[in-house]
Amino acid sequence: MREKLYRFMSGRNGMDELARMQSWVVLILLLLGLFTRLGIFSILALALMIYMYFRVFSRNTAKRYEENQKYVNFRYNCTVQWNKKKKRMQQMKTYRFFKCPTCKQEVRVPKGHGKIEISCPKCREKFIRKS
């Protein structure tokens, strides 16, 4: 039986990261449909499940790899943006952030120094702000 499964799946895409994420979304949609008794969640879950199995059993691995890479890049960019926002929120206790009026570069200065002259590191524009 195992050999038949191996032969069937050879040359097919299989479960990649996008398919795993889709299976979690299917599970969440099914649970939402169960608790809210709205049929739309079950319909969405069924449609997503059909698409997920289409991807898993597809022999066009180049196209499926491309789709997976787009998802992985999107997830990476979201993670980077989230970490930037988290780091900025932690730094807001001790620093103020200003944008250069000329080049829009973000400049970080320490809080509590009154009015200071800030020099932009990118374009060397000088501007005065209260820290």
C-alpha positions in Angstrom: 0.0 0.0 0.0 2.8 2.3 0.9 4.5 1.7 -2.5 1.3 2.6 -4.3 1.1 5.8 -2.5 4.8 6.6 -3.3 4.3 5.8 -6.9 1.1 8.0 -7.0 2.8 11.0 -5.4 6.0 10.8 -7.4 6.2 13.9 -9.6 3.5 15.7 -7.7 3.8 18.8 -5.6 2.8 17.5 -2.2 2.2 19.5 1.0 4.3 22.7 1.0 4.1 25.7 3.3 1.2 27.3 1.4 -0.8 24.0 1.5 -0.2 23.7 5.3 -1.4 27.3 5.8 -4.5 26.6 3.7 -5.3 23.5 5.7 -5.2 25.6 8.9 -7.5 28.2 7.3 -9.9 25.4 6.2 -9.9 24.1 9.8 -10.6 27.6 11.2 -13.4 28.2 8.6 -15.0 24.9 9.4 -15.0 25.7 13.2 -16.4 29.1 12.5 -19.2 27.5 10.4 -19.9 25.0 13.2 -20.2 27.6 15.9 -21.9 30.4 14.0 -24.2 28.1 11.9 -23.5 30.3 8.8 -23.2 28.3 5.6 -20.8 30.8 4.0 -17.9 29.6 6.2 -18.5 26.0 5.1 -18.7 26.9 1.5 -15.5 28.9 1.7 -13.8 26.0 3.5 -14.9 23.6 0.8 -13.7 25.8 -2.0 -10.3 26.3 -0.3 -10.0 22.6 0.4 -10.6 21.8 -3.2 -8.0 24.3 -4.3 -5.6 23.0 -1.7 -5.9 19.4 -2.9 -5.6 20.6 -6.5 -2.2 22.1 -5.5 -1.1 19.1 -3.6 -1.8 16.6 -6.4 -0.7 18.8 -9.2 2.1 17.7 -11.5 3.0 21.2 -12.6 5.6 21.6 -9.8 7.2 24.7 -11.3 3.9 26.7 -11.1 3.2 25.4 -7.6 6.8 26.2 -6.5 6.2 29.8 -7.8 3.0 30.1 -5.9 4.6 28.8 -2.7 7.5 31.2 -3.1 5.1 34.2 -3.4 3.5 33.1 -0.2 6.8 32.6 1.6 8.0 36.0 0.5 4.7 37.6 1.6 5.0 36.0 5.0 8.6 37.1 5.3 7.7 40.7 4.5 4.9 40.7 7.0 7.2 39.3 9.7 9.8 42.0 8.9 7.2 44.8 9.0 5.8 43.4 12.3 9.3 43.3 13.9 10.0 46.8 12.7 6.8 48.1 14.3 7.5 46.2 17.5 11.0 47.6 17.7 9.8 51.1 17.1 7.1 50.8 19.8 9.9 49.7 22.2 12.1 52.7 21.3 9.3 55.2 21.5 9.9 55.4 25.3 13.3 56.9 24.9 13.5 58.3 21.4 11.5 60.6 19.1 11.2 60.0 15.4 11.1 62.8 12.8 11.1 62.8 9.0 13.5 65.0 7.1 11.5 67.7 5.2 13.6 67.3 2.1 14.2 63.6 1.5 11.7 62.1 4.0 14.4 60.0 5.7 13.4 59.0 9.2 15.7 60.3 11.9 15.8 59.1 15.5 16.8 61.5 18.3 16.8 61.0 22.1 13.8 62.4 24.1 14.1 65.2 26.6 16.7 67.5 25.1 14.4 70.5 24.3 14.7 72.2 20.9 17.6 70.7 19.0 19.0 71.0 15.5 18.8 67.7 13.7 21.0 66.9 10.7 19.7 64.4 8.3 22.2 61.6 7.7 21.1 61.1 4.1 20.9 64.6 2.6 22.6 66.7 5.3 19.6 69.0 5.6 19.4 70.7 9.0 16.0 71.3 10.7 14.9 72.2 14.2 12.5 70.2 16.3 11.6 69.7 19.9 12.7 66.4 21.3 
